[in-house]
């Protein structure tokens, strides 16, 4: 006799579970590809001194090359977010991973300023689609109370990859040139992309919200909990959000409380991204121009990235417990430290210590805003919510290298760049406070668009 048709609430099923082997495997896969995402994106910063010497690039040309990759990330974030909310997270993530692995490898063939511009744009386009989709996929498989934590853990992979770009460049570039570093990063990414092809799941929340593939939902839920015994004949519902089978429109990002949350999130993200890419792209060159050795400049920048990741991990549990108000703490600390570094004369050792502390808090603050970027959006538009925030934030990422180029070429003392950078965490702190006050008035993150109604996949 056929078993009775059941109604399975995916939201309750996920929220009442602890993290299990399925979650840890997904987190590890996302973490690994994110390591190479960060590594491949930041290679340009650490190989820039070699490129500048070999290809005779000016400061403004380097700034344009940095910004080309970020502009590509911005456009790619919009494009892949839209695709991810149309065809699903899995296929889009795998496609993006293979694309930026191949393009990173191809960058080694660039032997002119123009070729670098084109390849960095294309590489950035593919890289830009990865992070928001990885966040969305993981958010949709973990209880609400762990969402910020899981996003932060994944983003530690990006920070680690960014930080490893310095030591790996110092290790490979003297022997194999800057080209060898790009080949290393690209081939590593392609290996990870094959791992995604074999083991990455699709989001069951996404499928249920779009009323798609009940057979795949059942199969995936049985992997999460082998005792569930779900079948394609079961009715799958989402009790914490309204079903939305319509196509995405930008207006959905401003419906209900999102009309305030989205602009504040975007502004905070722009400011934070400007600061992060300003220091990431120009950090090694700034330290080198301040008469520190090229190796010291690379290692100091990497240490700041690792310390920022550690601070981000320390923050994540407070963010899950206290909400966005916790995100305001690190930028509030970074602001006076950056002013101190940029305006007060110091002896070299103390300067390195304080500057690393300041930039570490900038990095830690960035983890904070990243961890909440996709939390407030329902499953049907989560990839677009996080993707649009990430893409709009690239306005700051594009502006950072260009502003840095003008500051360094302006004749101002180079150290003043730290004081100028201090404006960014100030804006981030104020926006985080605003987001926190709005969220405090809400009952739950799912109450974004309308009163929750079940979503069925039949």
LINHUSUL-V587174 format. One record per pair of residues at least 12 apart in sequence whose C-alpha atoms are under 8 Angstrom apart, sorted by the first residue. I is the first residue (numbers start at 1). J is the second residue. D is the distance in Angstrom with one decimal. If there is no record, write none. Layout:
I;J;D / I;J;D
This chain:
5;233;6.1 / 5;234;5.1 / 5;235;7.2 / 6;233;7.9 / 6;234;4.9 / 6;235;6.0 / 7;234;5.9 / 7;235;4.5 / 7;236;5.9 / 7;237;7.1 / 8;234;7.0 / 8;235;6.1 / 8;236;4.9 / 8;237;6.1 / 9;236;6.0 / 9;237;4.7 / 9;238;5.6 / 9;239;6.4 / 10;204;7.8 / 10;205;6.9 / 10;236;6.6 / 10;237;6.0 / 10;238;5.6 / 10;239;7.8 / 11;205;7.7 / 11;237;7.7 / 11;238;5.3 / 11;239;6.2 / 11;240;6.5 / 12;238;8.0 / 12;239;7.5 / 14;141;6.4 / 14;142;6.2 / 14;143;5.7 / 15;142;6.8 / 15;143;4.1 / 15;144;6.4 / 16;143;7.1 / 17;143;7.1 / 18;143;7.6 / 19;142;6.9 / 20;224;7.6 / 21;224;7.9 / 22;223;7.0 / 22;224;5.5 / 23;138;7.9 / 23;141;7.0 / 23;142;7.4 / 23;224;7.9 / 26;138;7.2 / 26;200;6.8 / 26;201;7.8 / 27;138;7.0 / 27;150;7.5 / 27;154;6.8 / 29;192;8.0 / 29;195;7.5 / 29;196;6.7 / 29;200;7.4 / 30;134;6.2 / 30;154;6.4 / 31;153;7.5 / 31;154;4.8 / 31;155;7.4 / 31;156;7.7 / 31;157;5.1 / 31;158;7.7 / 32;157;6.7 / 32;192;6.9 / 33;97;7.4 / 33;189;6.7 / 33;192;5.9 / 33;193;7.2 / 34;130;7.8 / 34;131;7.2 / 34;154;6.9 / 34;155;7.1 / 34;157;5.4 / 34;158;5.0 / 34;161;7.5 / 35;156;8.0 / 35;157;4.4 / 35;158;4.7 / 35;159;7.3 / 35;160;6.2 / 35;161;4.3 / 35;162;7.5 / 36;158;7.2 / 36;161;5.8 / 36;185;6.7 / 36;188;7.2 / 36;189;5.7 / 37;127;6.3 / 37;130;7.6 / 37;158;6.3 / 37;161;7.2 / 37;189;7.7 / 38;157;7.5 / 38;158;4.3 / 38;159;6.3 / 38;160;7.4 / 38;161;4.7 / 38;162;4.7 / 39;158;7.2 / 39;160;7.8 / 39;161;4.1 / 39;162;4.6 / 39;163;7.5 / 39;164;6.7 / 39;165;5.4 / 39;185;6.8 / 40;104;6.5 / 40;161;7.8 / 40;162;7.8 / 40;165;7.8 / 40;182;7.3 / 40;185;5.8 / 40;186;7.2 / 41;69;7.7 / 41;124;7.2 / 41;127;7.5 / 41;162;7.4 / 42;162;5.4 / 42;165;6.4 / 42;280;7.4 / 42;281;7.6 / 43;162;7.6 / 43;165;5.5 / 43;166;7.6 / 43;169;7.7 / 43;181;7.5 / 43;182;7.1 / 44;66;7.1 / 44;281;7.7 / 45;66;7.6 / 45;280;6.7 / 45;281;4.7 / 45;282;7.0 / 45;284;7.4 / 46;165;6.7 / 46;166;5.6 / 46;169;6.5 / 46;281;7.9 / 46;284;6.7 / 46;298;6.8 / 47;169;6.6 / 47;173;7.7 / 47;178;5.7 / 48;62;7.3 / 49;285;7.2 / 50;173;7.9 / 50;177;7.7 / 50;178;6.4 / 51;178;7.1 / 55;111;7.1 / 55;112;6.6 / 55;113;7.4 / 57;113;7.2 / 59;405;6.2 / 59;409;7.7 / 60;402;7.6 / 60;405;5.9 / 60;406;7.8 / 61;113;7.4 / 63;401;5.2 / 63;402;5.4 / 63;404;7.7 / 63;405;5.8 / 64;117;7.4 / 64;401;7.6 / 64;402;6.9 / 65;113;7.9 / 65;116;6.6 / 65;117;5.2 / 65;120;6.8 / 66;120;7.8 / 66;281;6.9 / 66;398;7.7 / 66;401;6.3 / 67;397;7.2 / 67;398;4.7 / 67;399;7.4 / 67;401;6.2 / 67;402;7.0 / 68;117;5.9 / 68;118;7.7 / 68;120;5.9 / 68;121;4.9 / 68;124;7.7 / 68;398;7.6 / 69;117;7.7 / 69;120;4.5 / 69;121;4.5 / 69;122;7.3 / 69;123;6.7 / 69;124;4.5 / 69;125;7.4 / 70;121;7.3 / 70;124;6.0 / 70;394;6.1 / 70;397;6.0 / 70;398;5.5 / 71;121;6.6 / 71;124;7.2 / 71;125;7.7 / 71;394;6.8 / 71;395;7.9 / 71;398;6.1 / 72;120;7.4 / 72;121;4.4 / 72;122;6.1 / 72;123;7.1 / 72;124;4.4 / 72;125;4.0 / 72;126;7.7 / 72;128;7.1 / 73;121;7.6 / 73;124;4.4 / 73;125;4.5 / 73;126;7.0 / 73;127;6.2 / 73;128;3.9 / 73;129;7.2 / 73;391;6.8 / 73;394;7.1 / 74;124;8.0 / 74;125;7.1 / 74;128;6.3 / 74;390;7.2 / 74;391;4.1 / 74;392;6.6 / 74;393;7.7 / 74;394;5.3 / 74;395;7.6 / 75;125;6.2 / 75;128;7.5 / 75;391;6.7 / 76;124;7.2 / 76;125;4.1 / 76;126;6.0 / 76;127;7.4 / 76;128;5.0 / 76;129;5.4 / 76;391;7.7 / 77;125;7.2 / 77;128;4.7 / 77;129;4.6 / 77;130;7.9 / 77;132;7.6 / 77;387;5.2 / 77;388;6.7 / 77;390;6.7 / 77;391;5.1 / 78;129;7.7 / 78;384;7.4 / 78;387;6.0 / 78;388;5.8 / 78;391;6.1 / 79;129;7.3 / 80;92;6.7 / 80;128;7.8 / 80;129;4.8 / 80;130;7.9 / 80;387;7.7 / 81;129;6.6 / 81;132;7.3 / 81;133;6.9 / 81;383;5.1 / 81;384;4.8 / 81;386;7.9 / 81;387;5.1 / 81;388;7.4 / 82;248;7.5 / 82;383;7.4 / 82;384;6.0 / 84;133;6.9 / 84;383;6.3 / 84;384;7.9 / 85;206;7.9 / 85;248;7.7 / 85;380;6.7 / 85;381;6.4 / 85;382;7.7 / 85;383;5.9 / 85;384;6.8 / 86;247;7.6 / 88;202;6.8 / 88;203;7.4 / 88;206;7.2 / 88;207;7.8 / 89;133;6.1 / 89;134;7.8 / 89;136;7.9 / 89;137;6.4 / 89;202;6.1 / 89;203;6.7 / 90;200;6.4 / 90;201;6.2 / 90;202;5.1 / 90;203;7.7 / 92;129;8.0 / 92;133;7.9 / 93;129;7.3 / 93;130;5.8 / 93;133;6.6 / 93;134;7.3 / 94;193;6.1 / 94;196;6.2 / 94;197;6.3 / 96;126;5.1 / 96;127;6.7 / 96;129;6.3 / 96;130;6.2 / 97;126;7.3 / 97;127;7.4 / 97;130;7.1 / 97;189;6.9 / 97;190;7.1 / 97;192;7.9 / 97;193;5.4 / 98;189;7.4 / 98;190;5.7 / 98;193;5.7 / 99;123;7.6 / 99;126;5.9 / 100;123;5.3 / 100;124;7.6 / 100;126;5.1 / 100;127;5.8 / 100;186;7.4 / 100;189;7.7 / 101;185;7.5 / 101;186;4.4 / 101;187;6.4 / 101;188;7.6 / 101;189;4.9 / 101;190;5.1 / 102;186;6.1 / 102;187;7.6 / 102;190;7.1 / 103;119;6.9 / 103;122;7.1 / 103;123;5.3 / 103;186;7.2 / 104;123;6.2 / 104;182;5.9 / 104;183;7.0 / 104;185;6.9 / 104;186;4.8 / 105;182;5.5 / 105;183;4.6 / 105;184;7.6 / 105;185;7.1 / 105;186;4.4 / 105;187;6.7 / 106;119;7.6 / 106;182;8.0 / 106;183;7.7 / 107;119;6.0 / 107;120;7.5 / 107;179;7.5 / 107;182;6.6 / 108;178;7.6 / 108;179;4.3 / 108;180;7.0 / 108;182;5.7 / 108;183;6.4 / 109;179;7.3 / 128;391;7.6 / 129;387;7.5 / 132;374;7.7 / 132;383;6.1 / 132;386;5.2 / 132;387;5.1 / 132;390;7.0 / 133;383;5.7 / 133;386;7.8 / 133;387;7.4 / 135;151;5.8 / 135;154;7.8 / 135;374;7.2 / 135;386;7.9 / 136;374;6.7 / 136;382;6.1 / 136;383;5.6 / 136;386;7.4 / 137;202;7.5 / 137;203;5.8 / 138;150;7.2 / 138;151;7.4 / 139;151;7.4 / 139;374;8.0 / 139;375;7.5 / 140;203;6.5 / 140;204;7.7 / 140;205;6.1 / 140;206;7.9 / 140;379;7.2 / 141;203;7.4 / 141;205;7.9 / 145;320;5.7 / 145;321;7.4 / 146;320;6.5 / 147;320;7.2 / 147;371;7.8 / 147;375;7.1 / 148;316;6.2 / 148;317;7.8 / 148;319;6.6 / 148;320;5.7 / 148;371;4.7 / 148;372;6.0 / 148;375;7.5 / 149;313;7.8 / 149;316;5.0 / 149;317;6.2 / 149;319;7.8 / 149;320;6.7 / 149;371;7.2 / 151;370;7.5 / 151;371;5.3 / 152;312;6.7 / 152;313;6.5 / 152;316;6.4 / 152;367;6.3 / 152;368;7.7 / 152;370;7.4 / 152;371;5.5 / 153;313;6.9 / 155;367;7.1 / 155;370;7.9 / 156;309;5.4 / 156;310;8.0 / 156;312;7.7 / 156;313;7.7 / 159;305;6.1 / 159;306;6.6 / 159;308;7.8 / 159;309;6.0 / 160;305;7.2 / 160;306;6.2 / 160;309;7.4 / 162;302;7.5 / 162;305;7.1 / 163;301;7.4 / 163;302;4.3 / 163;303;7.1 / 163;305;5.4 / 163;306;6.2 / 164;302;6.8 / 165;302;7.8 / 166;298;5.1 / 166;299;6.4 / 166;301;7.6 / 166;302;6.0 / 167;298;7.0 / 167;299;6.6 / 167;302;7.6 / 168;181;7.2 / 169;181;6.0 / 170;295;6.8 / 170;298;7.7 / 201;220;7.4 / 202;220;7.9 / 204;216;8.0 / 204;217;5.3 / 204;220;7.2 / 204;221;7.6 / 205;238;7.4 / 205;379;6.3 / 206;379;5.6 / 206;380;5.9 / 207;457;7.7 / 208;236;6.4 / 208;237;6.6 / 208;238;7.1 / 208;243;8.0 / 208;455;6.5 / 208;456;6.2 / 208;457;5.2 / 209;238;7.1 / 209;242;7.7 / 209;243;5.0 / 209;244;6.0 / 209;245;6.8 / 209;379;6.7 / 209;380;5.7 / 209;455;5.7 / 209;456;7.2 / 209;457;7.6 / 210;243;6.9 / 210;244;6.2 / 210;245;4.7 / 210;380;6.8 / 210;457;7.6 / 211;245;6.9 / 211;455;7.5 / 211;456;6.1 / 211;457;4.1 / 211;458;6.8 / 212;457;6.1 / 212;458;8.0 / 213;457;7.5 / 214;231;7.9 / 214;232;5.0 / 214;233;7.5 / 214;234;7.8 / 214;236;7.5 / 214;457;6.0 / 214;458;6.5 / 215;231;6.7 / 215;232;4.2 / 215;233;7.9 / 216;232;7.7 / 217;232;7.5 / 218;230;5.0 / 218;231;5.2 / 218;232;5.7 / 218;234;8.0 / 219;231;7.4 / 233;458;7.3 / 234;458;7.4 / 235;456;6.3 / 235;457;6.0 / 235;458;5.6 / 236;455;7.4 / 236;456;5.2 / 236;457;5.2 / 236;458;7.1 / 237;454;5.4 / 237;455;4.6 / 237;456;4.5 / 237;457;6.8 / 238;453;7.6 / 238;454;5.0 / 238;455;4.9 / 238;456;7.1 / 239;452;6.5 / 239;453;5.9 / 239;454;4.5 / 239;455;6.9 / 240;446;5.8 / 240;447;7.7 / 240;452;5.2 / 240;453;6.9 / 240;454;7.1 / 241;378;6.5 / 241;446;6.0 / 241;447;7.2 / 241;450;7.8 / 241;451;7.4 / 241;452;4.3 / 241;453;5.7 / 241;454;6.6 / 241;455;7.3 / 242;449;7.9 / 242;450;7.1 / 242;451;7.4 / 242;452;5.1 / 242;453;4.6 / 242;454;6.0 / 242;455;6.0 / 243;380;7.7 / 243;453;7.0 / 243;454;6.6 / 243;455;4.4 / 243;456;7.3 / 244;380;6.1 / 244;455;7.9 / 245;380;7.7 / 248;381;6.8 / 248;384;7.9 / 252;381;7.9 / 252;449;7.8 / 253;377;7.9 / 253;385;6.5 / 255;448;7.5 / 255;449;5.8 / 256;448;6.1 / 256;449;5.5 / 256;450;7.3 / 257;438;7.8 / 257;448;6.2 / 257;449;7.7 / 258;448;6.7 / 258;449;7.8 / 260;438;7.9 / 261;435;6.0 / 261;438;7.4 / 262;389;7.8 / 264;431;5.6 / 264;432;7.7 / 264;434;7.2 / 264;435;6.6 / 265;369;7.8 / 265;373;7.1 / 265;389;7.1 / 265;431;7.1 / 265;432;7.8 / 265;435;7.3 / 266;389;5.5 / 266;392;6.5 / 266;393;6.3 / 267;393;7.6 / 267;427;8.0 / 267;428;7.6 / 267;431;7.2 / 268;369;7.4 / 268;427;6.5 / 268;428;4.5 / 268;429;7.8 / 268;431;5.5 / 268;432;7.0 / 269;366;7.8 / 269;369;6.5 / 269;370;7.8 / 269;389;7.2 / 269;390;7.4 / 269;393;5.2 / 269;428;7.3 / 270;392;6.9 / 270;393;4.0 / 270;394;6.6 / 270;395;6.3 / 270;396;4.6 / 270;397;7.3 / 271;393;7.7 / 271;396;6.1 / 271;424;4.9 / 271;425;7.0 / 271;427;6.4 / 271;428;6.1 / 272;362;7.6 / 272;365;7.5 / 272;366;5.7 / 272;369;8.0 / 272;396;7.6 / 272;424;6.1 / 272;425;6.5 / 272;428;6.3 / 273;366;7.3 / 273;393;6.1 / 273;394;6.7 / 273;396;5.4 / 273;397;5.3 / 273;400;8.0 / 274;393;8.0 / 274;394;7.8 / 274;395;7.7 / 274;396;4.0 / 274;397;4.7 / 274;398;7.5 / 274;399;6.5 / 274;400;4.7 / 274;424;7.2 / 275;362;7.2 / 275;396;7.8 / 275;397;7.9 / 275;400;6.7 / 275;421;6.1 / 275;424;5.9 / 275;425;7.6 / 276;362;6.9 / 276;363;6.5 / 276;366;7.5 / 276;397;7.7 / 277;397;5.5 / 277;400;5.8 / 277;401;6.7 / 278;397;7.5 / 278;400;4.5 / 278;401;5.4 / 278;403;7.9 / 278;404;6.2 / 278;421;7.9 / 279;359;7.6 / 280;301;7.4 / 281;401;6.4 / 282;401;7.0 / 282;404;6.9 / 283;297;7.5 / 283;301;6.3 / 284;297;4.8 / 284;298;5.5 / 284;301;6.3 / 285;297;7.3 / 286;414;6.9 / 286;415;8.0 / 289;414;7.8 / 290;414;7.4 / 290;415;7.8 / 300;352;7.7 / 300;356;7.1 / 301;356;7.7 / 303;356;7.4 / 304;356;5.2 / 304;357;7.2 / 304;359;6.1 / 304;360;5.0 / 304;363;7.8 / 305;359;8.0 / 305;360;6.4 / 305;363;6.6 / 306;360;7.9 / 307;360;5.4 / 307;363;8.0 / 307;364;7.9 / 308;359;7.5 / 308;360;4.2 / 308;361;6.0 / 308;362;7.1 / 308;363;4.4 / 308;364;4.4 / 308;365;8.0 / 309;363;6.9 / 309;364;6.1 / 309;367;7.4 / 310;364;7.5 / 311;360;7.5 / 311;361;7.2 / 311;363;8.0 / 311;364;5.0 / 312;363;7.6 / 312;364;4.5 / 312;365;7.1 / 312;366;8.0 / 312;367;5.2 / 312;368;6.6 / 315;327;7.7 / 315;364;7.8 / 315;368;7.1 / 316;368;7.2 / 316;371;7.6 / 319;368;7.5 / 323;436;6.5 / 323;439;7.8 / 324;372;7.3 / 324;432;6.0 / 324;433;7.2 / 324;435;6.3 / 324;436;4.7 / 324;439;7.8 / 325;432;6.1 / 325;433;5.5 / 325;435;7.5 / 325;436;4.7 / 325;437;7.7 / 326;368;8.0 / 327;365;6.5 / 327;368;5.0 / 327;369;6.6 / 327;429;7.4 / 327;432;6.0 / 328;365;7.6 / 328;428;7.1 / 328;429;4.4 / 328;430;7.2 / 328;432;5.3 / 328;433;6.2 / 329;365;7.8 / 329;429;7.2 / 330;361;5.6 / 330;362;7.1 / 330;364;6.5 / 330;365;5.1 / 330;429;7.9 / 331;361;6.6 / 331;362;6.3 / 331;365;5.6 / 331;425;4.5 / 331;426;6.4 / 331;428;6.5 / 331;429;5.5 / 332;425;6.7 / 332;426;6.5 / 332;429;5.9 / 333;358;8.0 / 333;361;7.0 / 334;358;5.2 / 334;359;7.2 / 334;361;5.3 / 334;362;5.9 / 334;422;7.2 / 334;425;6.5 / 335;358;8.0 / 335;422;4.9 / 335;423;7.1 / 335;424;8.0 / 335;425;5.7 / 335;426;6.0 / 336;422;7.4 / 337;354;7.2 / 337;355;7.7 / 337;357;7.8 / 337;358;5.3 / 338;355;7.2 / 338;358;5.6 / 338;359;7.7 / 338;418;5.4 / 338;419;5.5 / 338;421;7.0 / 338;422;5.3 / 339;418;6.7 / 339;419;4.5 / 339;420;8.0 / 339;422;6.1 / 340;419;7.5 / 341;354;6.7 / 341;355;6.1 / 341;415;7.5 / 341;418;6.3 / 341;419;7.0 / 342;415;5.3 / 342;416;4.6 / 342;417;6.6 / 342;418;4.7 / 342;419;4.4 / 342;420;7.9 / 343;415;7.7 / 343;416;6.6 / 343;419;6.6 / 362;425;6.9 / 365;425;7.8 / 369;432;7.9 / 373;385;7.6 / 373;386;5.5 / 373;389;6.8 / 373;390;8.0 / 374;386;4.6 / 375;445;6.9 / 376;445;5.2 / 376;446;6.8 / 376;448;6.9 / 377;445;7.6 / 377;446;7.2 / 377;448;6.7 / 378;446;6.3 / 378;448;7.2 / 378;449;7.8 / 404;417;7.5
